[in-house]
Amino acid sequence: MERGAHDDKVEDIQQIYTQAVSAHESGEVAEAIELYGEILTHFPDADVVLYNQGLALFDLERYAEAAAVFSRAAELREDDADTWYNLGLALKQEQQYPEAMDAYEQALALQPYDRDVLFNLANCCRESGDWEEAAVYYARLLELEPENVSALNNFAYLCHLHHDYGQAEQLYQRLLQLQPDHPGTRHMLAALTGKATGTPENAYVRDLFDQYSESFEQSLVGKLGYRVPELLFDLVLRTQATQGKDSGQVYTHCLDLGCGTGLAGKLFSSCCQQLSGVDLSEKMIALAADKGIYDRLVADDVVHFLCEDEQQYDLLVAADLFTYLADLEPLLVAAFQRMAPGGLFVFSTEHGEKKDWQVRQTGRFAHHPAYVVEVAQRRGWQLLTSEEADLRREEGAWIRGDLFVLRKKAGS
């Protein structure tokens, strides 16, 4: 190619790059990706262009593509910590935890005191199940930034879950000194010391599930053997049989209380004409919506929703919701108001040995079966059946629970 033609080509590419950056900065991200790609067809080793395209792909939540692009950019500039860091972010979104940890460690080797890298590496270790490594990185971050609220919160909860109660209590106390009104810290510290006095604030539950929404299903089902939705669905079918009804009965409108990511809804959608769900966590609601099984989803406190809603339901499902409630009476009263005569309410509780309810050191609540039945019957419900079951594993042992089916009598 003659020099003049080459210069023209370079000038054209520079103009395209300027357009791409401008589109990216103005929010026209899809256009920017195409323009970056056009440049890369001519200059596939343009590391800055690869890096920018990776950022744009990440912005559009095209994480697998972003990871591939950042990986190529990292090969070209191995000494750039930002490239490794963003590669880690993209891989983590794809739940490729070992690969993400490798990328973060590359970034950390280049910038040993980078607090964002340390925090994300610690979180990644935690979500991958390597809690000992996570503890190392949280501790290192807190040496650099002792008042990092997010690190204190995550580290405290990590220690709490793994029964390092002394360390957990110290971290909770440090966090409360920084944020005296932090709802999660107050509740978990009260649970740890056995001083919980009632249902925790909504903000605690919302933040808890927002934080763990990305890894929720993989952790609960894959690692803990969570089986409550299947147990409840099977119990409903068996209850129908004992009532002389067709096991294929279809309900008019089912409401999934504390629907989470839709694990229970996925099963119960097969036996209802319409399915609604309500949950405090907007991030959980978004994941449930992706399943395409709900006709309506609402982010709200379940009791508030039931009191304000105008729909009637003939099937209510609450898989694991009661473990975040102390006194069950407000929910049972509100649910009774929304239930059609003859409708069923099926739910699970963790098995409590003490009278009424108790808070476990995990921060979850357990309820004595006799308490559940007493409150339900006092509020107009008829107990159709109840039984004990293994709900999920925790520290290698099964958590014992109780399953209930209540009915609102016809004419109630």
Beta strands, then each sheet from edge to edge (+ up, - down):
strand 1: 251-257
strand 2: 272-279
strand 3: 296-299
strand 4: 313-318
strand 5: 339-351
strand 6: 357-359
strand 7: 365-367
strand 8: 381-394
strand 9: 397-408
sheet 1: 3+ 2+ 1+ 4+ 5+ 7+ 6-
sheet 2: 3+ 2+ 1+ 4+ 5+ 9- 8+
end
